[in-house]
Amino acid sequence: MNKNPEKTAEAYARLDELMRIGSVAVQEAIEESRRMGVPNVYEFNGRVYYELPNGELSLEDPYVEPNSSAK
């Protein structure tokens, strides 16, 4: 049993605040990338998704030229 639950509550409150700050920073970075035309790339369940300029997600990398394989 925890002998000092007050410290645990403080730790969770601090963790919650850090998570909030991090979430806001990520959202701001995503929006800035969109404004600057920089692609956002996401990974869900081991698959890579590319955000298209219209906001849709694609499994194909739109930033690689077709037939650009090594010769």
Backbone torsions as a table, in degrees:
resi	resn	phi	psi	omega
1	MET	NA	140.7	-179.7
2	ASN	-73.0	124.8	-177.7
3	LYS	-81.8	-13.4	-179.2
4	ASN	-136.4	77.1	-177.2
5	PRO	-65.0	-21.4	179.4
6	GLU	-63.8	-41.4	178.7
7	LYS	-66.1	-36.4	178.0
8	THR	-64.1	-44.0	178.3
9	ALA	-62.1	-40.3	177.5
10	GLU	-64.7	-40.5	179.9
11	ALA	-63.9	-43.4	178.4
12	TYR	-65.8	-37.8	178.2
13	ALA	-64.3	-41.6	178.6
14	ARG	-66.4	-42.8	177.7
15	LEU	-61.2	-42.4	178.6
16	ASP	-60.8	-42.8	179.0
17	GLU	-64.6	-41.9	178.5
18	LEU	-64.9	-39.8	177.7
19	MET	-63.9	-39.7	178.7
20	ARG	-63.9	-46.0	179.5
21	ILE	-61.1	-44.3	179.3
22	GLY	-63.5	-41.5	179.4
23	SER	-63.7	-42.0	178.3
24	VAL	-64.1	-42.1	-179.9
25	ALA	-63.5	-41.1	179.2
26	VAL	-64.2	-46.1	179.1
27	GLN	-60.2	-41.4	178.4
28	GLU	-64.6	-39.4	178.8
29	ALA	-65.7	-40.9	178.7
30	ILE	-63.0	-46.3	179.5
31	GLU	-63.5	-40.6	178.8
32	GLU	-64.2	-41.4	177.5
33	SER	-60.6	-42.8	178.5
34	ARG	-62.0	-44.5	179.7
35	ARG	-62.1	-36.6	-176.9
36	MET	-87.1	-4.6	179.8
37	GLY	79.6	15.7	178.7
38	VAL	-85.8	131.5	-176.9
39	PRO	-68.9	142.7	171.7
40	ASN	-100.7	133.0	-179.7
41	VAL	-122.0	133.7	-177.2
42	TYR	-123.4	155.5	176.1
43	GLU	-128.1	122.1	176.4
44	PHE	-126.6	127.0	176.2
45	ASN	50.0	41.1	175.9
46	GLY	80.9	2.0	178.7
47	ARG	-110.8	142.9	-179.3
48	VAL	-97.0	130.8	178.1
49	TYR	-119.5	140.7	179.6
50	TYR	-111.0	133.2	178.3
51	GLU	-85.6	121.4	179.0
52	LEU	-80.4	162.0	-179.0
53	PRO	-57.1	-27.9	179.6
54	ASN	-84.1	1.1	177.3
55	GLY	97.6	-11.1	178.6
56	GLU	-73.4	156.5	176.9
57	LEU	-103.6	141.0	-178.9
58	SER	-131.1	149.1	175.2
59	LEU	-84.0	-18.3	-179.7
60	GLU	-92.9	137.1	-180.0
61	ASP	-73.0	109.4	-178.4
62	PRO	-76.9	-4.6	-175.1
63	TYR	-100.8	4.3	177.2
64	VAL	-107.9	131.3	179.1
65	GLU	-69.0	140.0	176.1
66	PRO	-60.1	148.0	179.5
67	ASN	58.1	35.8	179.2
68	SER	-99.0	27.7	179.8
69	SER	-72.2	160.2	-179.6
70	ALA	-64.4	144.5	-178.8
71	LYS	-92.7	NA	NA
